[in-house]
Amino acid sequence: MDTMTRFAYFAAALLVVCSAAAGEGRARSDRLEDFDAFCRFVADDNASFELKKTDWPAACAASRPKVVEAVDRSAFIGVVERTLAELYNAHAHFGTSTPKCPRLVPTDADLYARWQGAEAIAEVGAASMVLAAGLQPGLRALEIDGRSVEDVVAAAMPQHLTALDPAARDWALRVALAGHQDRKAVQVRAELDGRRGTFAFVPKRTRPDRPLTATLVGTVGVIEIHDALDDAKLVPSFGEARETGIFHVWNELVGHWTGSMGEGIAIGLNAMRGAPVIGAPMAGLLGALDELKRAHAGVVARIPAERLFHVDGTPREAFVPCTIDNRDADADLRQVVAFASQLAEHTAARCP
């Protein structure tokens, strides 16, 4: 190989290396631009700062070097999502995800839990997958995927708070129990009524065959809205159910999985029809969403940008239903149906 040929090969190789470096440099610059836009978007539009203890400037400052270190789009999304977690707000989430992203709470989670002192108590088994695994409401979670609950929750906790906030610890517990999208099963070691066991379940969101079901229980009509609040068929189906003529007096059964538009429907009917809202506290999702789309990485971030209120001035996330102390969904429904009968006969108080 003569000198000119060797030089040509060297120049071509150098061009490839320089092109790759330039491409990576552009990608890093684009990711930083996207991240800075994301931080400004949250700083300017997020409506929940007054309810949280988040030090948002500190969170962004700590994450920015990690954006520079991100080797690809998936790693970048992981950094941005971990930064968004500093808001510890289940309504702040990404429309863009990777298999390593946490599942969305409460939509894709099958357990709802909260801290009672030093104990992590699961209040509700929401899905048949959980119940079939043997997990029951009221259990005390001890380990998640072989690690102590305390360690897993500490890893999920926001790291940039201006003060301790019990709500952040509750949020981290629910995220930990929901698991990540690339994990087929979540393994929970728990104690219930003095007995201990290890249970594995797959959190799974199943789309219903139809948006709602309407049935008649005695003289009481029951409309059950499934996980279909984004289904265009829901409104006409609701109208068809009403046209049966059996729904004259309203009350509503809600729970931890009643979130976002579901919460809006509950407080709306309460305001318009005086319908008592009965059950466990709702998801408490904060505000109406706004979103940011960034073309470089194709990232979509959503945050609550506007507070929502009951007509009486109560913030939507602070609305408290009439509570009933049951661990069984069927028992809850029976109690609400009985209460509806009393309402129809004008013999009931505002709460059962």
C-alpha positions as CSV (number, residue, x, y, z in Angstrom):
1,M,0.0,0.0,0.0
2,D,1.6,3.3,-1.1
3,T,1.7,6.4,1.1
4,M,-1.2,8.1,-0.6
5,T,-3.5,5.1,-0.2
6,R,-2.6,4.8,3.5
7,F,-3.3,8.5,4.0
8,A,-6.7,8.1,2.3
9,Y,-7.6,5.3,4.6
10,F,-6.4,7.3,7.6
11,A,-8.4,10.4,6.5
12,A,-11.6,8.3,6.0
13,A,-11.2,6.7,9.4
14,L,-10.6,10.1,11.0
15,L,-13.7,11.5,9.3
16,V,-15.8,8.6,10.7
17,V,-14.5,9.2,14.2
18,C,-15.0,13.0,13.9
19,S,-18.5,12.5,12.5
20,A,-19.5,10.2,15.4
21,A,-18.1,12.6,18.0
22,A,-19.9,15.5,16.3
23,G,-23.1,13.5,16.3
24,E,-22.8,12.6,20.0
25,G,-22.0,16.2,20.7
26,R,-25.2,17.3,19.0
27,A,-27.2,14.7,20.8
28,R,-25.8,15.8,24.2
29,S,-26.5,19.5,23.3
30,D,-30.1,18.5,22.2
31,R,-30.7,16.6,25.5
32,L,-29.5,19.5,27.6
33,E,-31.8,21.9,25.6
34,D,-34.7,19.5,26.2
35,F,-33.9,19.2,29.9
36,D,-33.6,22.9,30.5
37,A,-36.9,23.5,28.7
38,F,-38.5,20.8,30.9
39,C,-37.2,22.4,34.1
40,R,-38.5,25.8,33.0
41,F,-41.9,24.3,32.0
42,V,-42.3,22.7,35.5
43,A,-41.0,25.9,37.3
44,D,-43.5,28.1,35.4
45,D,-46.6,25.9,35.1
46,N,-46.6,23.4,38.0
47,A,-49.6,24.2,40.2
48,S,-48.7,22.0,43.1
49,F,-45.6,23.6,44.5
50,E,-47.6,25.2,47.3
51,L,-48.7,21.8,48.4
52,K,-45.3,20.1,48.3
53,K,-41.9,20.6,49.9
54,T,-39.9,20.3,46.6
55,D,-36.8,22.3,46.0
56,W,-37.2,22.3,42.3
57,P,-34.1,24.4,41.4
58,A,-31.9,22.1,43.5
59,A,-33.4,19.0,41.8
60,C,-32.7,20.4,38.3
61,A,-29.2,21.5,39.3
62,A,-28.4,18.0,40.6
63,S,-29.8,16.2,37.5
64,R,-28.2,18.4,34.8
65,P,-24.7,16.7,35.0
66,K,-26.5,13.3,34.7
67,V,-28.1,14.5,31.5
68,V,-24.6,15.2,30.1
69,E,-23.6,11.7,31.2
70,A,-26.6,10.0,29.6
71,V,-25.4,7.7,26.9
72,D,-28.6,7.4,24.9
73,R,-32.3,8.4,24.8
74,S,-33.4,5.7,27.3
75,A,-30.8,6.9,29.9
76,F,-31.9,10.5,29.3
77,I,-35.6,9.7,29.9
78,G,-34.5,7.9,33.1
79,V,-32.8,11.0,34.4
80,V,-35.7,13.3,33.5
81,E,-38.3,10.9,35.0
82,R,-36.3,10.7,38.2
83,T,-36.2,14.5,38.3
84,L,-40.0,14.7,37.8
85,A,-40.3,12.3,40.8
86,E,-39.1,15.1,43.0
87,L,-42.7,16.5,42.8
88,Y,-44.0,13.2,44.4
89,N,-47.2,13.8,42.5
90,A,-49.0,10.9,40.9
91,H,-50.6,13.2,38.3
92,A,-47.1,14.4,37.1
93,H,-46.0,11.8,34.7
94,F,-44.5,11.0,31.3
95,G,-46.4,10.2,28.1
96,T,-43.0,8.8,27.0
97,S,-41.6,5.8,28.8
98,T,-39.1,2.9,28.6
99,P,-39.3,-0.6,30.0
100,K,-37.3,0.6,33.0
101,C,-39.8,3.4,33.9
102,P,-42.0,2.9,37.0
103,R,-45.6,1.9,36.5
104,L,-48.1,4.7,36.7
105,V,-49.8,5.1,40.1
106,P,-52.7,4.5,40.7
107,T,-53.7,3.5,37.2
108,D,-51.3,0.6,36.7
109,A,-50.9,-0.3,40.4
110,D,-52.8,-3.1,42.1
111,L,-52.0,-2.2,45.7
112,Y,-52.7,1.1,47.5
113,A,-50.7,1.6,50.6
114,R,-49.8,4.1,53.2
115,W,-47.5,4.4,56.2
116,Q,-49.1,4.0,59.7
117,G,-46.2,5.0,61.9
118,A,-43.4,2.6,61.0
119,E,-45.7,0.1,59.3
120,A,-46.5,0.0,55.5
121,I,-50.2,-1.0,55.3
122,A,-51.9,-2.0,52.1
123,E,-55.5,-0.8,52.4
124,V,-57.1,-2.2,49.2
125,G,-56.5,-5.1,46.8
126,A,-57.8,-3.5,43.7
127,A,-57.6,-6.3,41.1
128,S,-58.3,-10.0,40.9
129,M,-54.6,-10.6,40.1
130,V,-53.7,-9.3,43.6
131,L,-56.5,-11.2,45.4
132,A,-55.7,-14.4,43.5
133,A,-52.1,-14.1,44.7
134,G,-53.4,-14.1,48.3
135,L,-52.8,-10.5,49.1
136,Q,-55.6,-9.0,51.2
137,P,-56.4,-5.4,52.3
138,G,-54.9,-4.6,55.7
139,L,-51.7,-6.6,55.2
140,R,-48.4,-5.2,56.5
141,A,-45.7,-5.1,53.8
142,L,-42.3,-6.2,55.0
143,E,-40.2,-6.7,51.9
144,I,-40.5,-5.8,48.2
145,D,-38.5,-7.9,45.7
146,G,-36.3,-9.3,48.5
147,R,-35.4,-5.9,50.0
148,S,-36.8,-4.3,53.1
149,V,-39.7,-1.9,52.5
150,E,-37.7,0.8,54.2
151,D,-34.8,0.4,51.8
152,V,-36.9,0.3,48.7
153,V,-38.9,3.3,49.7
154,A,-35.8,5.3,50.6
155,A,-34.5,4.7,47.1
156,A,-37.7,6.0,45.6
157,M,-38.0,9.0,47.8
158,P,-37.5,12.6,46.5
159,Q,-34.0,13.7,47.4
160,H,-34.5,17.5,47.2
161,L,-37.1,18.5,49.8
162,T,-37.1,21.7,51.9
163,A,-38.6,19.8,54.8
164,L,-39.7,16.3,55.6
165,D,-43.2,15.4,54.3
166,P,-45.1,12.2,55.2
167,A,-46.9,12.5,51.8
168,A,-43.6,12.0,50.0
169,R,-43.0,8.7,51.9
170,D,-46.6,7.5,51.1
171,W,-46.0,8.3,47.5
172,A,-42.7,6.5,47.4
173,L,-44.3,3.4,49.0
174,R,-47.0,3.2,46.3
175,V,-44.4,3.6,43.6
176,A,-42.3,0.8,45.1
177,L,-45.3,-1.5,45.3
178,A,-46.3,-0.8,41.7
179,G,-42.9,-1.9,40.4
180,H,-41.2,-1.1,37.0
181,Q,-42.5,-1.9,33.6
182,D,-39.7,-4.3,32.8
183,R,-40.5,-6.5,35.9
184,K,-43.1,-9.1,35.1
185,A,-43.9,-9.6,38.8
186,V,-43.7,-7.8,42.0
187,Q,-42.8,-10.0,45.0
188,V,-44.1,-8.8,48.4
189,R,-43.3,-10.4,51.7
190,A,-46.1,-9.5,54.1
191,E,-47.9,-10.2,57.4
192,L,-51.6,-10.4,57.9
193,D,-53.3,-11.3,61.2
194,G,-50.0,-12.6,62.6
195,R,-49.3,-14.9,59.5
196,R,-46.4,-14.2,57.1
197,G,-46.0,-15.1,53.5
198,T,-44.4,-14.2,50.2
199,F,-46.7,-13.3,47.3
200,A,-46.0,-12.5,43.7
201,F,-48.3,-10.6,41.4
202,V,-48.2,-8.9,38.1
203,P,-49.7,-5.4,38.2
204,K,-51.6,-5.2,35.0
205,R,-54.0,-2.7,33.5
206,T,-56.8,-4.4,31.6
207,R,-59.0,-2.5,29.2
208,P,-62.7,-3.3,29.8
209,D,-64.8,-4.7,27.0
210,R,-67.3,-1.9,27.6
211,P,-67.0,1.5,29.3
212,L,-69.7,0.8,32.0
213,T,-72.3,-1.7,33.2
214,A,-75.7,-0.8,34.4
215,T,-77.7,-3.3,36.5
216,L,-80.7,-3.3,38.8
217,V,-80.3,-4.4,42.4
218,G,-83.8,-4.6,43.8
219,T,-85.2,-1.1,43.1
220,V,-81.7,0.5,42.9
221,G,-79.9,1.0,39.7
222,V,-76.2,0.6,39.8
223,I,-73.9,2.2,37.1
224,E,-70.4,0.9,37.3
225,I,-67.9,3.0,35.3
226,H,-64.9,0.9,34.3
227,D,-61.4,2.1,33.6
228,A,-62.7,3.9,30.6
229,L,-62.8,7.6,31.3
230,D,-60.9,8.3,28.0
231,D,-63.3,6.1,26.0
232,A,-65.5,8.1,23.6
233,K,-68.2,5.6,24.1
234,L,-68.6,6.4,27.8
235,V,-70.8,9.5,27.5
236,P,-73.4,7.9,25.2
237,S,-73.3,4.7,27.3
238,F,-74.0,6.8,30.4
239,G,-76.9,8.5,28.7
240,E,-78.4,5.1,27.7
241,A,-78.1,3.9,31.3
242,R,-79.9,6.9,32.6
243,E,-82.7,6.5,30.1
244,T,-83.8,3.3,31.8
245,G,-85.6,5.7,34.2
246,I,-84.4,4.0,37.4
247,F,-81.8,6.7,38.4
248,H,-83.7,9.3,40.3
249,V,-81.7,9.6,43.5
250,W,-77.9,9.5,43.2
251,N,-75.1,8.4,45.4
252,E,-71.6,7.4,44.5
253,L,-69.1,4.8,45.5
254,V,-65.5,5.9,45.1
255,G,-62.1,4.7,46.2
256,H,-58.3,5.1,45.8
257,W,-58.5,4.2,42.1
258,T,-61.0,7.0,41.4
259,G,-58.7,9.5,39.9
260,S,-58.5,12.6,37.7
261,M,-61.7,12.8,35.6
262,G,-63.3,10.2,37.9
263,E,-62.8,12.6,40.8
264,G,-64.3,15.4,38.7
265,I,-67.4,13.3,38.0
266,A,-67.8,12.5,41.7
267,I,-67.6,16.1,42.9
268,G,-69.6,17.3,39.9
269,L,-72.6,15.0,40.6
270,N,-72.2,15.9,44.3
271,A,-72.5,19.6,43.4
272,M,-75.3,19.3,40.8
273,R,-77.4,16.5,42.2
274,G,-76.4,16.6,45.9
275,A,-75.2,13.0,45.4
276,P,-73.4,11.7,48.5
277,V,-69.9,10.5,47.7
278,I,-69.2,7.3,49.7
279,G,-66.1,5.1,50.1
280,A,-62.4,5.5,50.6
281,P,-60.5,8.7,49.9
282,M,-60.0,9.1,46.2
283,A,-56.7,9.2,44.4
284,G,-56.2,12.9,45.2
285,L,-54.7,13.7,41.8
286,L,-53.7,17.3,41.6
287,G,-55.2,19.6,39.0
288,A,-55.8,19.8,35.3
289,L,-52.9,18.7,33.1
290,D,-50.7,20.6,30.7
291,E,-47.9,18.9,28.7
292,L,-44.6,19.7,27.1
293,K,-43.4,18.0,23.9
294,R,-39.8,18.1,23.0
295,A,-38.9,17.1,19.4
296,H,-35.3,16.2,20.0
297,A,-35.8,13.2,22.3
298,G,-39.5,12.8,21.6
299,V,-40.3,13.3,25.3
300,V,-43.8,14.2,26.5
301,A,-44.1,15.4,30.1
302,R,-47.4,16.2,31.8
303,I,-47.9,18.2,35.0
304,P,-50.9,19.6,36.8
305,A,-50.9,23.2,35.7
306,E,-54.3,24.4,37.2
307,R,-55.9,23.7,40.5
308,L,-59.5,22.3,40.4
309,F,-62.2,22.9,42.9
310,H,-65.7,21.7,44.1
311,V,-68.2,24.5,43.7
312,D,-68.1,24.9,47.4
313,G,-64.5,25.9,47.1
314,T,-63.0,22.6,48.3
315,P,-59.9,21.7,46.3
316,R,-60.6,18.5,44.3
317,E,-57.7,16.6,45.9
318,A,-58.9,17.5,49.3
319,F,-62.5,16.4,48.9
320,V,-63.4,13.7,51.5
321,P,-66.1,11.2,50.9
322,C,-68.4,9.7,53.5
323,T,-66.2,6.8,54.7
324,I,-67.3,3.2,55.1
325,D,-65.1,0.8,57.0
326,N,-65.2,-2.4,54.9
327,R,-62.4,-4.5,53.4
328,D,-64.6,-6.1,50.8
329,A,-65.8,-4.4,47.6
330,D,-69.0,-6.4,47.6
331,A,-69.8,-5.4,51.1
332,D,-69.1,-1.8,50.2
333,L,-71.6,-2.0,47.2
334,R,-74.3,-3.6,49.4
335,Q,-73.9,-0.8,51.9
336,V,-74.2,1.9,49.2
337,V,-77.2,0.2,47.6
338,A,-79.0,0.0,51.0
339,F,-78.2,3.7,51.6
340,A,-79.5,4.6,48.1
341,S,-82.8,2.9,49.0
342,Q,-83.0,5.0,52.2
343,L,-82.3,8.2,50.2
344,A,-85.1,7.3,47.9
345,E,-87.4,6.9,50.8
346,H,-86.1,10.2,52.4
347,T,-85.1,8.3,55.5
348,A,-81.3,8.7,55.3
349,A,-78.8,11.3,56.5
350,R,-76.2,12.7,54.2
351,C,-73.8,9.9,55.0
352,P,-74.5,6.2,55.8
